[in-house]
């Protein structure tokens, strides 16, 4: 992941500091899109659906269903894509196939409700949304669906009641505010069904937080552009090394790094990432960073392998190799153990480190993760030998459709440093 390179290759630093972000580098990366951290076989289809490409999403889910025709998640995904494209008979057929086996499937009940409403089948839509709300009274999607059904069918008083209640529960939802205005008696607004989700073409991720010395500062800013669904181009400024290295944090010295990266999804199983970085070091030194990573998706399993080479202006080279294996253990739950080996050319430090991350992703969009790991350093520098311990935790919460907030805490213990940092971040996504 893109954060891997930002902590390596500063020869005067304690060895463990080079790993300040490696605890989140695999399966726990901050601010990267779903495509870059895809964790299951649905990845390609979900990515196309997230960008509002109904035809491509339908084709991708259809490919999954050829192998597993009864896959409820893929059926729901294909049904949603079909509904966006106005293929309501086909969409409703998929939803009914899910409900025939699982009458309480909330996603299918809500999805078929929207398909009914978009197709002006208002009585059927009302029944579906009410059935969904009987199972999950606090479900925002079903609540809004019921309100829109009333609004589009001309039942303004009922719509107003639903959206007034929804506005009290979700005061920052712009869609609810707009619908509530449309439901007012004086409104003379032509009511039209919701459009399909926008195609997301850009991202902005900003992180700040405390330093190892207890101060605060800007950690990173990344801007990314998706020219196509399977290509991601990004530029990133990273100041994390300056903040996490105790010596640099105390003196206020900078070791800023600038990255350019490209990510490409070759097919449903393979993804590649290439990254170049330039690090501006104190005392006129500098360092280049070259990293490549391969990701293989096999069902719900994800294998990652990465290599990074970082030549320094003083004539030595730092090296990093890492690998991980991620797998699903229950609905919403994933585990990803990772192993890292690094060699610092200046002092010939060798370090092995293992980290295990556990992540839970809720259907409403929020996620939480925690990781713990340790390792050993073999160094030619007195005092650098010994064990390493690292632990971290992260919570990500969607603020609105295109905005997400993050909180991360990280603790590091090594032979010559011991510190805790707290970081906050926000992600913005842009679409047509």
Sine and cosine of phi, psi and omega as CSV:
sin_phi,cos_phi,sin_psi,cos_psi,sin_omega,cos_omega
0.00,0.00,0.25,-0.97,-0.17,-0.99
-0.91,0.41,-0.37,0.93,-0.03,-1.00
-0.98,0.19,-0.21,0.98,-0.10,-1.00
-0.85,0.52,-0.72,0.70,-0.16,-0.99
-0.95,0.30,-0.20,0.98,-0.19,-0.98
-0.99,0.11,0.02,1.00,-0.09,-1.00
-0.82,-0.57,0.19,0.98,-0.10,-1.00
-0.91,-0.42,0.47,-0.88,0.29,-0.96
1.00,-0.03,0.46,0.89,0.10,-1.00
-0.92,-0.39,0.97,-0.24,-0.31,-0.95
-0.93,0.37,-0.28,0.96,-0.01,-1.00
-1.00,-0.02,0.04,1.00,-0.11,-0.99
-1.00,-0.01,0.46,-0.89,0.17,-0.99
-0.84,0.53,0.61,-0.79,-0.13,-0.99
-0.86,0.51,-0.66,0.75,-0.07,-1.00
-0.91,0.41,-0.43,0.90,-0.01,-1.00
-0.89,0.45,-0.44,0.90,0.01,-1.00
-0.88,0.47,-0.30,0.95,-0.05,-1.00
-0.97,-0.24,0.37,0.93,-0.11,-0.99
-0.84,0.54,-0.49,0.87,0.01,-1.00
-0.92,-0.39,0.00,1.00,-0.09,-1.00
-0.93,0.36,-0.33,0.94,0.09,-1.00
-0.90,0.44,-0.36,0.93,0.02,-1.00
-0.91,-0.43,0.16,0.99,-0.16,-0.99
-0.96,0.29,-0.54,0.84,-0.07,-1.00
-0.88,-0.48,0.88,-0.48,0.04,-1.00
0.96,0.29,0.11,0.99,-0.10,-0.99
-0.54,-0.84,0.41,0.91,-0.12,-0.99
-0.96,0.29,0.58,-0.81,-0.03,-1.00
-1.00,-0.04,0.74,-0.67,0.17,-0.99
0.97,0.25,0.19,0.98,0.02,-1.00
-1.00,-0.06,0.46,-0.89,-0.03,-1.00
-0.96,0.29,0.22,-0.98,-0.02,-1.00
-0.86,0.52,-0.59,0.81,-0.01,-1.00
-0.86,0.50,-0.59,0.81,-0.07,-1.00
-0.98,0.20,-0.30,0.95,-0.01,-1.00
-0.81,-0.58,0.54,0.84,-0.04,-1.00
-0.83,0.56,0.71,-0.70,-0.14,-0.99
-0.84,-0.55,0.14,0.99,0.02,-1.00
-0.37,-0.93,0.00,-1.00,-0.10,-0.99
-0.95,0.30,-0.19,0.98,0.01,-1.00
-1.00,0.09,-0.04,1.00,-0.18,-0.98
-0.79,0.61,-0.77,0.64,-0.09,-1.00
-0.90,0.44,-0.71,0.70,-0.01,-1.00
-0.92,0.40,-0.68,0.73,0.00,-1.00
-0.89,0.46,-0.61,0.79,-0.01,-1.00
-0.90,0.43,-0.65,0.76,0.02,-1.00
-0.93,0.37,-0.63,0.78,0.03,-1.00
-0.91,0.41,-0.62,0.78,-0.01,-1.00
-0.90,0.44,-0.41,0.91,0.01,-1.00
-0.99,-0.14,0.16,0.99,0.11,-0.99
0.97,0.26,0.27,0.96,0.01,-1.00
-1.00,0.03,1.00,0.02,-0.13,-0.99
-0.88,0.48,-0.71,0.70,-0.05,-1.00
-0.90,0.44,-0.71,0.70,-0.01,-1.00
-0.92,0.39,-0.63,0.78,0.02,-1.00
-0.91,0.42,-0.69,0.72,0.03,-1.00
-0.86,0.51,-0.70,0.71,-0.01,-1.00
-0.89,0.45,-0.64,0.77,-0.02,-1.00
-0.93,0.38,-0.69,0.72,0.04,-1.00
-0.92,0.40,-0.59,0.81,0.03,-1.00
-0.88,0.48,-0.61,0.79,0.03,-1.00
-0.89,0.45,-0.65,0.76,0.04,-1.00
-0.90,0.43,-0.63,0.77,-0.08,-1.00
-0.95,0.30,-0.35,0.94,0.08,-1.00
-0.91,0.41,-0.48,0.88,0.01,-1.00
-1.00,0.02,-0.60,0.80,-0.04,-1.00
-0.71,-0.70,0.99,0.11,-0.13,-0.99
-0.88,0.48,-0.39,0.92,-0.06,-1.00
-0.99,-0.16,0.25,0.97,-0.03,-1.00
-0.93,0.36,0.95,-0.33,-0.08,-1.00
-0.89,0.45,-0.64,0.77,-0.03,-1.00
-0.91,0.42,-0.67,0.74,0.01,-1.00
-0.94,0.35,-0.61,0.79,0.06,-1.00
-0.89,0.46,-0.70,0.71,0.05,-1.00
-0.88,0.47,-0.66,0.76,0.01,-1.00
-0.91,0.43,-0.71,0.71,0.01,-1.00
-0.91,0.41,-0.63,0.78,0.02,-1.00
-0.88,0.48,-0.67,0.75,0.01,-1.00
-0.89,0.45,-0.70,0.71,0.02,-1.00
-0.88,0.47,-0.65,0.76,0.01,-1.00
-0.91,0.41,-0.63,0.78,0.02,-1.00
-0.91,0.42,-0.64,0.77,0.05,-1.00
-0.85,0.52,-0.60,0.80,-0.05,-1.00
-0.99,0.11,0.02,1.00,0.01,-1.00
0.99,0.12,0.18,0.98,0.03,-1.00
-1.00,0.01,0.94,0.35,-0.20,-0.98
-0.95,0.31,-0.56,0.83,0.04,-1.00
-0.88,0.47,-0.72,0.70,0.01,-1.00
-0.92,0.38,-0.66,0.76,0.01,-1.00
-0.88,0.48,-0.73,0.68,-0.04,-1.00
-0.92,0.40,-0.51,0.86,0.08,-1.00
-0.90,0.45,-0.68,0.74,0.05,-1.00
-0.90,0.44,-0.72,0.70,0.01,-1.00
-0.87,0.49,-0.66,0.75,0.00,-1.00
-0.91,0.41,-0.54,0.84,0.05,-1.00
-0.88,0.47,-0.62,0.79,0.06,-1.00
-0.93,0.37,-0.72,0.69,-0.06,-1.00
-0.93,0.37,-0.43,0.90,0.05,-1.00
-0.90,0.44,-0.56,0.83,0.02,-1.00
-1.00,-0.05,-0.46,0.89,-0.04,-1.00
-0.63,-0.78,1.00,0.07,-0.06,-1.00
-0.87,0.49,-0.31,0.95,-0.03,-1.00
-0.98,-0.22,0.32,0.95,0.02,-1.00
-0.94,0.34,0.95,-0.30,-0.13,-0.99
-0.90,0.44,-0.64,0.77,-0.02,-1.00
-0.90,0.43,-0.65,0.76,0.00,-1.00
-0.93,0.36,-0.65,0.76,0.02,-1.00
-0.88,0.47,-0.69,0.73,0.00,-1.00
-0.94,0.33,-0.68,0.73,-0.03,-1.00
-0.89,0.45,-0.71,0.71,-0.01,-1.00
-0.93,0.38,-0.48,0.88,0.08,-1.00
-0.88,0.47,-0.69,0.72,0.04,-1.00
-0.92,0.40,-0.63,0.77,0.04,-1.00
-0.87,0.48,-0.70,0.72,0.07,-1.00
-0.85,0.52,-0.73,0.69,-0.07,-1.00
-0.91,0.42,-0.68,0.73,0.02,-1.00
-0.90,0.45,-0.47,0.88,-0.02,-1.00
-1.00,-0.08,0.19,0.98,0.04,-1.00
0.90,0.44,0.45,0.89,0.12,-0.99
-1.00,-0.10,0.94,0.34,-0.24,-0.97
-0.93,0.37,-0.60,0.80,0.01,-1.00
-0.90,0.44,-0.69,0.72,0.03,-1.00
-0.91,0.41,-0.63,0.78,0.02,-1.00
-0.88,0.47,-0.71,0.70,0.00,-1.00
-0.86,0.51,-0.71,0.71,0.01,-1.00
-0.88,0.48,-0.66,0.75,-0.03,-1.00
-0.92,0.39,-0.71,0.70,-0.01,-1.00
-0.91,0.41,-0.61,0.79,0.03,-1.00
-0.92,0.39,-0.59,0.81,0.07,-1.00
-0.91,0.42,-0.64,0.77,0.04,-1.00
-0.90,0.43,-0.67,0.74,-0.03,-1.00
-0.95,0.32,-0.42,0.91,0.10,-1.00
-0.91,0.41,-0.53,0.85,0.04,-1.00
-0.99,0.13,-0.61,0.79,-0.09,-1.00
-0.65,-0.76,0.99,0.12,-0.06,-1.00
-0.86,0.51,-0.41,0.91,-0.05,-1.00
-0.99,-0.14,0.27,0.96,0.00,-1.00
-0.98,0.22,0.90,-0.43,-0.08,-1.00
-0.92,0.39,-0.63,0.77,-0.03,-1.00
-0.89,0.46,-0.70,0.71,0.02,-1.00
-0.94,0.35,-0.60,0.80,0.03,-1.00
-0.89,0.46,-0.74,0.67,0.02,-1.00
-0.91,0.41,-0.60,0.80,0.02,-1.00
-0.87,0.49,-0.67,0.74,0.04,-1.00
-0.90,0.44,-0.68,0.73,0.02,-1.00
-0.88,0.47,-0.68,0.73,0.02,-1.00
-0.92,0.40,-0.57,0.82,0.04,-1.00
-0.87,0.50,-0.71,0.71,0.05,-1.00
-0.90,0.43,-0.68,0.74,-0.05,-1.00
-0.90,0.44,-0.75,0.66,-0.06,-1.00
-0.94,0.34,-0.39,0.92,0.01,-1.00
-1.00,-0.04,0.07,1.00,0.07,-1.00
1.00,0.03,0.12,0.99,0.01,-1.00
-1.00,-0.01,0.95,0.30,-0.15,-0.99
-0.90,0.43,-0.63,0.78,-0.03,-1.00
-0.90,0.44,-0.69,0.72,0.04,-1.00
-0.91,0.42,-0.66,0.75,0.02,-1.00
-0.89,0.47,-0.69,0.72,-0.01,-1.00
-0.87,0.50,-0.66,0.76,0.00,-1.00
-0.89,0.46,-0.70,0.71,0.00,-1.00
-0.89,0.45,-0.72,0.69,-0.07,-1.00
-0.96,0.27,-0.47,0.88,0.11,-0.99
-0.91,0.42,-0.69,0.73,0.05,-1.00
-0.91,0.42,-0.67,0.74,0.01,-1.00
-0.90,0.43,-0.61,0.79,0.01,-1.00
-0.90,0.44,-0.56,0.83,0.05,-1.00
-0.93,0.36,-0.55,0.84,-0.03,-1.00
-1.00,0.09,-0.55,0.84,-0.02,-1.00
-0.79,-0.62,0.96,0.29,-0.14,-0.99
-0.91,0.41,-0.32,0.95,-0.06,-1.00
-0.99,-0.17,0.15,0.99,-0.03,-1.00
-1.00,0.10,0.95,-0.33,-0.06,-1.00
-0.91,0.41,-0.55,0.84,0.00,-1.00
-0.89,0.45,-0.65,0.76,0.02,-1.00
-0.91,0.41,-0.66,0.75,0.01,-1.00
-0.88,0.48,-0.67,0.74,0.01,-1.00
-0.91,0.42,-0.70,0.72,-0.01,-1.00
-0.90,0.43,-0.61,0.79,0.01,-1.00
-0.89,0.45,-0.63,0.78,0.05,-1.00
-0.91,0.43,-0.62,0.78,0.02,-1.00
-0.93,0.38,-0.45,0.89,-0.06,-1.00
-0.99,0.11,-0.12,0.99,0.00,-1.00
-0.92,0.40,0.55,-0.83,-0.06,-1.00
-0.85,0.52,-0.52,0.85,-0.07,-1.00
-1.00,0.09,-0.11,0.99,-0.06,-1.00
-0.95,0.30,0.73,-0.69,0.06,-1.00
-0.88,-0.48,0.86,0.51,-0.09,-1.00
-0.96,-0.29,0.75,-0.66,0.08,-1.00
-0.94,0.34,0.85,-0.53,-0.10,-0.99
-1.00,0.02,0.82,-0.57,0.01,-1.00
-0.77,-0.64,0.54,-0.84,0.02,-1.00
-0.86,0.50,0.38,-0.92,0.06,-1.00
-0.87,0.49,0.62,-0.79,0.08,-1.00
-0.97,0.23,0.33,-0.95,0.09,-1.00
-0.90,0.43,0.41,-0.91,-0.03,-1.00
-0.81,0.59,0.52,-0.85,0.01,-1.00
-0.94,0.33,0.41,-0.91,0.14,-0.99
-0.98,0.18,0.85,-0.52,-0.01,-1.00
-0.99,0.14,0.83,-0.55,-0.05,-1.00
-0.87,-0.50,-0.12,0.99,-0.04,-1.00
-0.50,-0.86,0.34,-0.94,0.01,-1.00
-0.59,-0.81,0.45,-0.89,0.16,-0.99
-0.62,-0.78,0.80,-0.60,-0.03,-1.00
-0.81,-0.59,0.80,-0.60,-0.04,-1.00
-0.79,-0.61,0.75,-0.66,0.01,-1.00
-0.78,-0.63,0.64,-0.77,0.10,-1.00
-0.62,-0.78,0.24,-0.97,0.02,-1.00
0.17,-0.99,-0.06,-1.00,-0.03,-1.00
-0.96,0.29,0.37,-0.93,0.08,-1.00
-0.99,-0.14,0.15,-0.99,0.07,-1.00
-0.91,0.42,-0.26,0.96,0.01,-1.00
-0.99,-0.11,0.01,1.00,0.05,-1.00
1.00,-0.10,-0.10,1.00,0.06,-1.00
-0.99,0.10,-0.20,-0.98,0.01,-1.00
-0.70,-0.71,0.41,-0.91,0.00,-1.00
-0.15,-0.99,0.15,-0.99,0.05,-1.00
-0.97,0.23,0.78,-0.63,-0.04,-1.00
-1.00,-0.09,-0.79,0.61,-0.06,-1.00
-0.38,-0.92,0.45,-0.89,0.12,-0.99
-0.69,-0.73,0.81,-0.59,0.03,-1.00
-0.79,-0.61,0.73,-0.68,0.11,-0.99
-0.88,-0.48,0.75,-0.66,-0.05,-1.00
-0.77,-0.64,0.49,-0.87,-0.01,-1.00
-0.73,-0.68,0.72,-0.70,0.03,-1.00
-0.95,-0.31,1.00,-0.09,0.04,-1.00
-0.92,0.39,-0.50,0.87,0.10,-1.00
-0.60,-0.80,0.22,-0.98,-0.06,-1.00
-0.89,0.46,-0.44,0.90,-0.06,-1.00
-0.96,-0.27,0.22,0.97,0.06,-1.00
-0.78,-0.63,0.70,-0.71,0.09,-1.00
-0.74,-0.68,0.83,-0.56,0.05,-1.00
-0.92,-0.40,0.70,-0.71,-0.11,-0.99
-0.59,-0.81,0.51,-0.86,0.17,-0.98
-0.84,-0.54,0.64,-0.77,-0.08,-1.00
-0.60,-0.80,0.71,-0.70,0.19,-0.98
-0.98,-0.21,0.74,-0.67,-0.06,-1.00
-0.72,-0.69,0.84,-0.54,0.03,-1.00
-0.89,-0.45,0.29,0.96,-0.10,-1.00
-0.89,0.45,-0.60,0.80,-0.01,-1.00
-0.88,0.48,-0.64,0.77,0.02,-1.00
-0.89,0.46,-0.56,0.83,-0.10,-0.99
-1.00,0.04,-0.53,0.85,-0.10,-1.00
-1.00,-0.01,-0.35,0.94,0.06,-1.00
-0.99,0.14,0.87,-0.49,-0.08,-1.00
-0.83,0.55,-0.64,0.77,-0.04,-1.00
-0.90,0.43,-0.69,0.72,0.02,-1.00
-0.93,0.36,-0.64,0.77,-0.02,-1.00
-0.90,0.44,-0.62,0.79,-0.01,-1.00
-0.93,0.36,-0.62,0.79,-0.07,-1.00
-1.00,-0.02,-0.22,0.97,-0.04,-1.00
0.98,0.20,0.22,0.97,0.02,-1.00
-0.96,0.29,0.51,-0.86,-0.03,-1.00
-0.96,-0.29,0.58,-0.82,0.17,-0.99
-0.69,-0.72,0.93,0.38,-0.11,-0.99
-0.98,0.21,0.57,-0.83,-0.03,-1.00
-0.78,-0.62,0.61,-0.79,-0.01,-1.00
-0.84,-0.55,0.77,-0.63,-0.11,-0.99
-0.84,-0.54,0.51,-0.86,0.23,-0.97
-0.76,-0.65,0.72,-0.69,-0.07,-1.00
-0.64,-0.77,0.39,-0.92,0.08,-1.00
-0.69,-0.73,0.70,-0.71,0.03,-1.00
-0.85,-0.53,0.68,-0.73,0.01,-1.00
-0.68,-0.73,0.73,-0.68,0.10,-1.00
-0.99,-0.11,0.94,-0.34,-0.09,-1.00
-0.97,0.24,-0.66,0.75,0.04,-1.00
-0.31,-0.95,-0.22,-0.98,-0.08,-1.00
-0.93,0.36,-0.21,0.98,-0.06,-1.00
-0.93,-0.37,-0.38,0.92,-0.16,-0.99
-0.81,-0.59,0.66,-0.75,0.05,-1.00
-0.67,-0.74,0.58,-0.81,0.03,-1.00
-0.75,-0.67,0.54,-0.84,0.02,-1.00
-0.75,-0.66,0.73,-0.69,0.11,-0.99
-0.79,-0.61,0.67,-0.75,-0.08,-1.00
-0.61,-0.79,0.65,-0.76,0.12,-0.99
-0.84,-0.54,0.69,-0.72,0.03,-1.00
-0.73,-0.68,0.47,-0.88,0.09,-1.00
-0.79,-0.61,0.85,-0.53,-0.02,-1.00
-0.95,-0.33,0.82,-0.57,0.02,-1.00
-1.00,-0.08,0.96,-0.29,-0.10,-0.99
-0.99,-0.15,0.34,-0.94,0.08,-1.00
-0.87,0.50,0.31,-0.95,0.07,-1.00
0.90,0.45,0.44,0.90,0.07,-1.00
0.98,0.18,0.09,1.00,0.02,-1.00
-0.99,0.13,0.29,-0.96,0.10,-1.00
-0.47,-0.88,0.17,-0.98,-0.05,-1.00
-0.47,-0.88,0.66,-0.75,0.11,-0.99
-0.99,-0.13,0.48,-0.87,-0.02,-1.00
-0.76,-0.65,0.84,-0.54,0.04,-1.00
-0.84,-0.54,0.84,-0.54,-0.05,-1.00
-0.69,-0.72,0.66,-0.75,0.14,-0.99
-0.76,-0.65,0.57,-0.82,0.00,-1.00
-0.64,-0.77,0.67,-0.74,0.08,-1.00
-0.90,-0.43,0.67,-0.75,0.02,-1.00
-0.83,-0.56,0.79,-0.62,0.05,-1.00
-0.89,-0.46,0.81,-0.59,0.01,-1.00
-0.97,-0.24,0.82,-0.58,-0.03,-1.00
-0.70,-0.71,1.00,-0.06,-0.10,-1.00
0.91,0.41,-0.81,-0.59,0.05,-1.00
-1.00,-0.05,0.08,1.00,-0.02,-1.00
-0.99,-0.14,0.58,-0.81,0.01,-1.00
-0.76,-0.65,0.81,-0.58,0.05,-1.00
-0.93,-0.37,0.71,-0.70,0.01,-1.00
-0.77,-0.64,0.64,-0.77,0.06,-1.00
-0.62,-0.79,0.78,-0.62,-0.03,-1.00
-0.70,-0.72,0.49,-0.87,0.04,-1.00
-0.71,-0.71,0.69,-0.73,0.03,-1.00
-0.74,-0.68,0.74,-0.67,0.05,-1.00
-0.86,-0.52,0.76,-0.65,-0.10,-1.00
-0.73,-0.68,1.00,0.05,0.05,-1.00
-0.94,0.33,0.65,-0.76,-0.04,-1.00
-0.96,-0.28,0.48,-0.88,-0.02,-1.00
-0.90,0.43,-0.32,0.95,0.04,-1.00
-0.99,0.14,-0.02,1.00,0.12,-0.99
0.97,-0.25,-0.01,1.00,0.03,-1.00
-0.94,-0.33,0.14,-0.99,-0.05,-1.00
-0.71,-0.70,0.71,-0.70,0.13,-0.99
-1.00,-0.09,0.51,-0.86,-0.07,-1.00
-0.71,-0.70,0.56,-0.83,0.04,-1.00
-0.59,-0.81,0.70,-0.72,0.12,-0.99
-0.75,-0.66,0.70,-0.72,0.00,-1.00
-0.57,-0.82,0.43,-0.90,0.01,-1.00
-0.49,-0.87,0.46,-0.89,0.04,-1.00
-0.50,-0.86,0.29,-0.96,0.04,-1.00
-0.66,-0.75,0.91,-0.41,-0.02,-1.00
-0.94,-0.34,0.62,-0.78,-0.02,-1.00
-0.48,-0.87,0.43,-0.90,-0.01,-1.00
-1.00,0.03,0.72,-0.70,0.01,-1.00
-0.94,-0.34,-0.35,0.94,0.05,-1.00
-0.23,-0.97,0.17,-0.99,-0.02,-1.00
-0.86,0.52,0.86,-0.50,0.01,-1.00
1.00,0.06,-0.19,0.98,-0.10,-0.99
-0.93,-0.36,0.72,-0.70,0.07,-1.00
-0.68,-0.73,0.47,-0.88,0.08,-1.00
-0.81,-0.58,0.67,-0.74,0.02,-1.00
-0.65,-0.76,0.99,-0.16,0.15,-0.99
-0.98,0.18,0.56,-0.83,-0.02,-1.00
-0.65,-0.76,0.50,-0.87,0.02,-1.00
-0.78,-0.62,0.69,-0.72,-0.03,-1.00
-0.79,-0.61,0.62,-0.78,0.19,-0.98
-0.77,-0.64,0.75,-0.66,0.01,-1.00
-0.73,-0.68,0.58,-0.81,0.10,-0.99
-0.79,-0.62,0.79,-0.61,0.05,-1.00
-0.99,-0.14,0.88,-0.47,-0.12,-0.99
-0.91,0.41,-0.56,0.83,-0.09,-1.00
-0.90,0.43,-0.68,0.73,-0.07,-1.00
-0.89,-0.46,0.07,1.00,-0.01,-1.00
0.83,0.55,0.66,0.75,0.13,-0.99
-0.97,0.24,0.70,-0.71,0.09,-1.00
-0.87,-0.50,0.77,-0.64,-0.02,-1.00
-0.70,-0.72,0.71,-0.70,0.17,-0.99
-0.93,-0.36,0.67,-0.74,0.00,-1.00
-0.57,-0.82,0.68,-0.73,0.09,-1.00
-0.87,-0.50,0.63,-0.77,-0.02,-1.00
-0.67,-0.74,0.64,-0.77,0.08,-1.00
-0.84,-0.54,0.81,-0.58,0.05,-1.00
-0.91,-0.41,0.62,-0.79,0.09,-1.00
-0.85,-0.52,0.75,-0.66,-0.05,-1.00
-0.75,-0.66,0.62,-0.79,0.12,-0.99
-0.85,-0.53,0.77,-0.64,0.04,-1.00
-0.87,-0.49,0.85,-0.53,-0.02,-1.00
-1.00,0.07,0.44,-0.90,0.00,-1.00
-0.90,0.43,-0.39,0.92,0.01,-1.00
-0.99,0.16,-0.04,1.00,0.12,-0.99
0.94,-0.33,-0.26,0.97,0.01,-1.00
-1.00,0.06,0.36,-0.93,0.00,-1.00
-0.57,-0.82,0.41,-0.91,0.05,-1.00
-0.64,-0.77,0.58,-0.81,-0.03,-1.00
-0.54,-0.84,0.44,-0.90,0.05,-1.00
-0.56,-0.83,0.54,-0.84,0.00,-1.00
-0.63,-0.77,0.46,-0.89,0.07,-1.00
-0.57,-0.82,0.59,-0.81,-0.03,-1.00
-0.30,-0.95,0.09,-1.00,0.01,-1.00
-0.32,-0.95,0.09,-1.00,-0.02,-1.00
-0.13,-0.99,-0.18,-0.98,-0.02,-1.00
-0.64,-0.77,0.61,-0.79,0.01,-1.00
-0.91,-0.41,0.76,-0.65,0.11,-0.99
-0.91,-0.41,0.95,-0.31,-0.16,-0.99
-0.79,-0.61,0.50,-0.87,0.14,-0.99
-0.99,0.14,-0.18,0.98,-0.03,-1.00
-1.00,-0.02,0.83,-0.56,0.02,-1.00
-0.84,0.55,0.72,-0.70,0.02,-1.00
1.00,-0.04,-0.23,0.97,0.01,-1.00
-1.00,0.02,-0.32,0.95,0.02,-1.00
-0.92,0.39,0.54,-0.84,0.11,-0.99
0.64,-0.77,-0.15,-0.99,-0.06,-1.00
-1.00,-0.03,0.31,-0.95,-0.02,-1.00
-0.75,-0.66,0.64,-0.77,0.10,-0.99
-0.75,-0.66,0.66,-0.75,0.03,-1.00
-0.62,-0.79,0.59,-0.80,0.08,-1.00
-0.58,-0.81,0.57,-0.82,0.01,-1.00
-0.49,-0.87,0.33,-0.95,0.04,-1.00
-0.52,-0.85,0.52,-0.85,-0.05,-1.00
-0.56,-0.83,0.60,-0.80,0.14,-0.99
-0.79,-0.61,0.73,-0.68,0.07,-1.00
-0.82,-0.57,0.76,-0.64,-0.08,-1.00
-0.77,-0.64,0.80,-0.60,0.08,-1.00
-0.94,0.33,0.75,-0.66,0.03,-1.00
-1.00,-0.02,-0.67,0.74,0.08,-1.00
-0.50,-0.87,-0.12,-0.99,-0.09,-1.00
-0.84,0.54,-0.60,0.80,-0.12,-0.99
-0.91,-0.42,0.23,0.97,-0.06,-1.00
-0.73,-0.68,0.59,-0.81,-0.01,-1.00
-0.56,-0.83,0.65,-0.76,0.01,-1.00
-0.93,-0.36,0.53,-0.85,-0.05,-1.00
-0.74,-0.67,0.53,-0.85,0.14,-0.99
-0.71,-0.70,0.76,-0.65,-0.02,-1.00
-0.69,-0.73,0.66,-0.76,0.08,-1.00
-0.83,-0.56,0.70,-0.72,-0.05,-1.00
-0.66,-0.75,0.69,-0.72,0.03,-1.00
-0.83,-0.56,0.68,-0.73,-0.04,-1.00
-0.75,-0.66,0.73,-0.68,0.11,-0.99
-0.77,-0.63,0.79,-0.62,0.00,-1.00
-0.58,-0.81,0.14,-0.99,-0.05,-1.00
-0.82,0.57,-0.54,0.84,-0.07,-1.00
-0.83,-0.56,0.32,0.95,0.13,-0.99
-0.31,-0.95,0.42,-0.91,-0.04,-1.00
-0.43,-0.90,0.90,-0.43,-0.04,-1.00
-0.39,-0.92,0.28,-0.96,0.05,-1.00
-0.77,-0.64,0.69,-0.72,0.04,-1.00
-0.83,-0.56,0.51,-0.86,0.07,-1.00
-0.86,-0.52,0.77,-0.64,-0.08,-1.00
-0.79,-0.62,0.58,-0.81,0.12,-0.99
-0.82,-0.58,0.55,-0.83,-0.01,-1.00
-0.56,-0.83,0.29,-0.96,0.07,-1.00
-0.63,-0.78,0.64,-0.77,0.00,-1.00
-0.88,-0.48,0.73,-0.68,0.06,-1.00
-0.89,-0.46,0.65,-0.76,0.06,-1.00
-0.80,-0.60,0.60,-0.80,-0.12,-0.99
-0.82,-0.57,0.61,-0.80,-0.02,-1.00
-0.49,-0.87,0.11,-0.99,0.00,-1.00
-1.00,0.02,0.00,0.00,0.00,0.00
